[in-house]
Amino acid sequence: MTSILTLHHLEYSQSFRVLWMLEELKLPYELKVYARDSKTMAAPDDYKLLSPLGTAPVITHGDLVLAESSAIMDYILDSAPENSLRPKETSADRARYLFWWHASQGSMMPLQLMTTVLTISQKRLPLLMRPFVKLYIKGLNDLFIEPRLNRLLELAERDLAEAPWFGGQNLSAADFLIAFNLIVGAERDMITAAKHPRCMEWIAKMKALPSFASATEKDGRDSMALSY
């Protein structure tokens, strides 16, 4: 990298995984931390100048401004071709890596985000409306969200029985990308030791990495998840 990359890190957001991967790679970078609005929990105005939707993460690198977790992480990996976090095209683990790399954001995250939005919406509705909306949300969860999320987690359990990491035999960027999904999912009881023991073992292994401790110290928060 010819100039220092800056991670614009919004507290309690998906940008934690970019911070974590940067720590694992030991690449030079600058960190700018942004606090959420205490009432709305939205990103501050100066952050929205970089990310109009107020979503995280965002990086700047010279004249480049780039959003979206997987795009940022791919960009970082492209800038450090000697890294070992992306299986080579000829690797037997390449297809598995690509599946979980895309499933993390394309399939799992939308389901989890939908659950979060529905929960927050229900809590903020007038009291008289909540019982009716609660029934609607339960139906949506039972018929659509939970069956799909459970199938993904069942597949994760099977894959982790065959190889220790989501990228296959070795730790990969796919593990750092899906880490937000699984760790937050465990904190919100979407993932449990009773139903998903291998996922919980994987979470413990990820949190035992020295890069998790250093990223957590720089993040300065007890959790990467937004409380609601």
C-alpha positions in Angstrom: 0.0 0.0 0.0 1.4 3.3 -1.0 -0.6 5.4 1.5 -2.0 4.6 4.9 -5.5 3.1 4.8 -8.0 4.6 7.2 -10.8 2.6 8.7 -13.7 4.8 9.7 -15.1 2.6 12.5 -18.7 3.1 13.7 -19.2 1.7 17.2 -21.4 -1.4 17.5 -21.3 -2.2 13.8 -20.1 -4.6 11.2 -16.9 -2.6 10.8 -15.4 -4.5 13.8 -14.7 -7.5 11.5 -12.6 -5.2 9.2 -10.7 -3.9 12.2 -10.2 -7.5 13.4 -8.9 -8.7 10.0 -6.5 -5.7 9.8 -5.1 -6.7 13.2 -4.7 -10.3 12.1 -2.8 -9.2 9.0 -0.7 -6.7 11.0 -1.1 -4.2 8.2 -0.5 -0.5 8.8 -3.7 1.5 9.1 -5.3 4.5 10.9 -8.4 4.1 12.9 -11.0 6.8 13.3 -13.8 5.8 15.7 -17.3 7.4 15.5 -19.9 7.3 18.3 -23.6 6.7 17.5 -26.2 9.3 18.4 -27.3 8.5 21.9 -31.0 8.8 21.1 -31.4 7.5 17.6 -28.3 5.2 17.6 -27.7 6.4 14.0 -24.3 7.3 12.7 -23.2 11.0 13.2 -23.3 13.5 10.4 -19.6 13.5 9.8 -19.7 9.8 9.2 -22.6 10.2 6.8 -20.5 12.5 4.7 -18.5 9.3 3.8 -21.4 6.9 3.9 -24.7 8.6 3.0 -26.7 5.6 4.3 -24.8 5.8 7.6 -23.8 2.2 7.2 -20.5 0.7 8.4 -17.7 0.0 7.5 -16.1 2.6 5.3 -12.4 3.0 4.4 -10.5 5.7 2.8 -7.2 5.1 1.0 -5.8 8.0 -0.8 -8.6 9.3 -3.0 -10.6 6.1 -2.6 -13.7 5.9 -0.5 -15.1 2.4 -0.2 -18.0 0.9 1.7 -19.4 -2.6 2.2 -17.6 -5.2 4.4 -16.8 -7.8 1.7 -15.7 -5.2 -0.8 -13.4 -3.6 1.7 -12.0 -6.9 2.9 -11.4 -8.0 -0.7 -9.6 -4.7 -1.4 -7.4 -5.1 1.6 -6.5 -8.7 0.6 -5.8 -7.5 -3.0 -3.4 -4.9 -1.5 -1.6 -7.6 0.5 -1.2 -10.5 -2.0 1.3 -12.3 0.3 -1.5 -12.9 2.9 -2.7 -16.4 3.7 -6.4 -15.5 4.4 -7.7 -16.3 0.9 -7.3 -19.8 -0.5 -5.6 -19.9 -3.9 -7.7 -20.7 -7.0 -6.1 -24.1 -7.2 -6.8 -24.9 -3.5 -9.3 -27.7 -2.6 -10.8 -25.2 -0.1 -11.5 -22.5 -2.7 -15.1 -23.4 -3.4 -16.0 -23.7 0.3 -14.3 -20.4 1.0 -16.2 -18.7 -1.8 -19.5 -20.1 -0.6 -19.2 -18.9 2.9 -17.6 -15.6 1.8 -20.8 -14.8 -0.2 -23.4 -16.6 2.0 -22.3 -14.5 5.1 -23.5 -11.3 3.5 -25.8 -12.5 0.8 -27.9 -15.0 2.7 -27.2 -15.0 6.5 -26.9 -11.2 7.2 -30.2 -10.2 5.5 -32.1 -12.7 7.7 -30.4 -11.6 10.9 -30.9 -7.9 9.9 -34.6 -8.5 9.2 -35.0 -10.0 12.7 -33.2 -7.0 14.2 -35.3 -4.4 12.3 -38.6 -6.2 13.2 -37.6 -6.4 16.9 -36.7 -2.7 17.1 -39.9 -1.7 15.1 -42.1 -3.7 17.5 -40.5 -2.0 20.6 -41.1 1.5 19.2 -44.7 1.0 18.1 -47.6 2.4 20.2 -48.7 -0.1 22.8 -52.1 -0.7 21.2 -50.5 -1.9 18.0 -47.9 -4.2 19.5 -50.0 -7.3 20.0 -51.1 -7.3 16.4 -47.6 -6.6 15.0 -46.2 -9.3 17.4 -48.5 -11.9 15.7 -47.4 -10.8 12.3 -43.7 -10.9 13.2 -44.1 -14.4 14.8 -45.6 -15.6 11.5 -42.9 -14.1 9.5 -40.2 -15.6 11.7 -41.9 -19.0 11.8 -42.6 -19.2 8.1 -39.6 -17.4 6.5 -36.8 -16.2 8.6 -36.1 -19.0 11.1 -36.3 -22.0 8.6 -33.8 -20.3 6.2 -31.5 -19.3 9.0 -31.7 -22.7 10.6 -30.8 -24.4 7.2 -27.7 -22.2 6.9 -26.7 -23.0 10.5 -27.2 -26.7 9.9 -24.9 -26.5 6.9 -22.4 -24.6 9.0 -22.5 -27.4 11.6 -21.8 -30.0 8.9 -19.0 -28.1 7.3 -17.3 -27.4 10.6 -17.4 -31.1 11.3 -15.4 -31.7 8.1 -12.9 -28.9 8.5 -12.2 -26.5 11.4 -12.7 -23.1 9.6 -15.2 -21.7 7.2 -12.5 -21.4 4.6 -11.6 -25.0 5.1 -8.4 -26.3 6.7 -7.0 -22.9 7.5 -8.2 -19.7 9.0 -9.4 -17.4 6.2 -11.1 -14.0 5.5 -14.4 -15.9 5.3 -14.0 -16.6 9.1 -13.5 -12.9 9.8 -16.5 -11.9 7.6 -18.9 -14.4 9.1 -17.6 -13.8 12.7 -20.0 -10.8 13.1 -23.0 -12.9 12.1 -22.2 -15.8 14.4 -20.9 -13.9 17.5 -23.8 -11.5 17.4 -26.2 -14.4 16.7 -24.9 -16.2 19.8 -25.3 -13.0 21.9 -29.0 -12.8 20.7 -29.7 -16.6 21.3 -30.1 -17.3 17.5 -27.1 -19.7 18.0 -26.9 -21.9 21.0 -24.6 -24.6 22.3 -27.5 -27.1 22.4 -28.3 -26.7 18.7 -25.1 -25.4 17.2 -22.2 -26.9 19.3 -19.6 -26.6 16.5 -20.5 -23.0 15.7 -20.0 -22.2 19.4 -16.7 -24.0 19.4 -15.7 -22.0 16.4 -16.7 -18.8 18.1 -14.5 -19.7 21.1 -11.5 -20.4 18.7 -12.0 -17.1 16.9 -12.2 -15.1 20.2 -9.0 -16.9 21.3 -7.0 -15.3 18.5 -4.6 -12.6 19.6 -6.0 -10.3 16.9 -9.5 -10.4 18.6 -8.0 -9.1 21.9 -6.1 -6.3 20.1 -9.2 -5.4 18.0 -11.4 -5.3 21.0 -8.9 -3.1 22.8 -8.9 -0.6 20.0 -12.7 -0.8 19.6 -13.1 -0.1 23.3 -16.5 -1.8 23.6 -17.7 -5.0 25.4 -19.6 -6.2 22.4 -19.6 -5.6 18.6 -23.4 -5.8 18.7 -25.8 -2.9 19.0 -28.1 -3.2 22.0 -31.8 -2.6 21.4 
